Amino acid sequence: TGHVVTGGIVSCKDSSWLLSWTINRQGQFKQQDKEKVCVWVYGLFTDVLGDYVKKPMKECTGKEITMEWLYHLGVPEKYIEDYATNSAICIPTMMPYITAFFMPRRKEDRPDVIVDGAVNFAFLGQFAHTPRDTVFTTEYSVRTAMEAVYGLLGVDRGVPEVWGSVYDIRELLDSSVKLMDGKSPLEINLGPLNIFKKPLIKAVKGTIIEKLLRDHEVLKDNM
Ligand SMILES: Cc1cc2nc3c(=O)[nH]c(=O)nc-3n(C[C@H](O)[C@H](O)[C@H](O)COP(=O)(O)OP(=O)(O)OC[C@H]3O[C@@H](n4cnc5c(N)ncnc54)[C@H](O)[C@@H]3O)c2cc1C
């Protein structure tokens, strides 16, 4: 009861299917029973045998997929079949095309949204090219649609800019700390670079850089 969960994908690194799961904020559906939780479990390697269910994922029923997941969660084996049968409903879905978004490509492999000279057609969606944005988001599709409509029909509205996080030092500092579960690069062993830590801290003392590093927890209170 009162589940407030906000996703965060968990991957089972020992899973031969490379199972992951995520539990996003409930309820996922308007009619969802408040006592039930909707979980999204998925696997990337559907051709190989499971570690508990000795079948390829693509041949498994929902119950079998649930059993494999419960096994990786560490549920004692004597409960696995019972829980998968009586406490869960799993609906398997194959999405064979989704990884196509991530196939290696060169810049010219995808057409521009409005190709040079086009006046009455455009390309929309994940396989059209728009500079700097990253695929696998609904925003990407929406952006291509905006570019197409505004561009072809001469609508005088700006397409929202892709947020330039890669050029924002604050964002980069935050990400490097988050990537290491909250540890600052100054707290981990940097090998031969360790000798630069102390001089660096000294050099930035009292400067705006010190403030920046403190604000983003690269420099912690005890440093
Ligand atoms: C498992 C998964 C998880 C995702 N998670 C996220 C996420 O968390 N956040 C996020 O932003 N994005 C996520 N995405 C990506 C996002 O869902 C897609 O990028 C987005 O839905 C693409 O929208 P679209 O309108 O461009 O294309 P689509 O939604 O693919 O729409 C294309 C439509 O065209 C129809 N169609 C195809 N051929 C024809 C035809 N010949 N005639 C008529 N109709 C046709 C199709 O049936 C479909 O309805 C996820 C995608 C997947 C698969």
The ligand as a Gaussian input file, in Angstrom:
#p B3LYP/6-31G(d) Opt

LIG

0 1
 C       10.288000      -0.652000     -24.904000
 C       10.363000       0.817000     -25.214000
 C       10.569000       1.735000     -24.197000
 C       10.639000       3.093000     -24.476000
 N       10.800000       3.968000     -23.441000
 C       10.786000       5.294000     -23.678000
 C       10.852000       6.239000     -22.611000
 O       10.902000       5.873000     -21.433000
 N       10.850000       7.557000     -22.925000
 C       10.756000       7.992000     -24.202000
 O       10.733000       9.207000     -24.444000
 N       10.700000       7.125000     -25.225000
 C       10.706000       5.787000     -24.997000
 N       10.621000       4.903000     -26.058000
 C       10.666000       5.410000     -27.422000
 C        9.325000       5.980000     -27.878000
 O        8.285000       5.124000     -27.477000
 C        9.354000       6.080000     -29.415000
 O       10.523000       6.720000     -29.829000
 C        8.161000       6.895000     -29.908000
 O        6.975000       6.291000     -29.465000
 C        8.175000       6.979000     -31.418000
 O        7.041000       7.726000     -31.813000
 P        6.682000       7.886000     -33.324000
 O        5.349000       8.557000     -33.351000
 O        7.811000       8.538000     -34.058000
 O        6.624000       6.411000     -33.901000
 P        5.646000       5.208000     -33.482000
 O        5.074000       5.418000     -32.117000
 O        6.413000       3.971000     -33.777000
 O        4.440000       5.413000     -34.501000
 C        4.510000       4.975000     -35.842000
 C        3.124000       4.533000     -36.211000
 O        3.050000       4.288000     -37.612000
 C        2.271000       3.160000     -37.823000
 N        2.619000       2.643000     -39.151000
 C        3.733000       1.983000     -39.523000
 N        3.683000       1.687000     -40.834000
 C        2.519000       2.191000     -41.292000
 C        1.902000       2.217000     -42.590000
 N        2.475000       1.676000     -43.653000
 N        0.695000       2.808000     -42.700000
 C        0.108000       3.401000     -41.616000
 N        0.654000       3.399000     -40.381000
 C        1.840000       2.806000     -40.235000
 C        2.629000       2.238000     -36.673000
 O        1.640000       1.270000     -36.469000
 C        2.717000       3.228000     -35.519000
 O        1.472000       3.433000     -34.878000
 C       10.532000       3.529000     -25.804000
 C       10.321000       2.606000     -26.812000
 C       10.228000       1.276000     -26.540000
 C        9.961000       0.302000     -27.649000

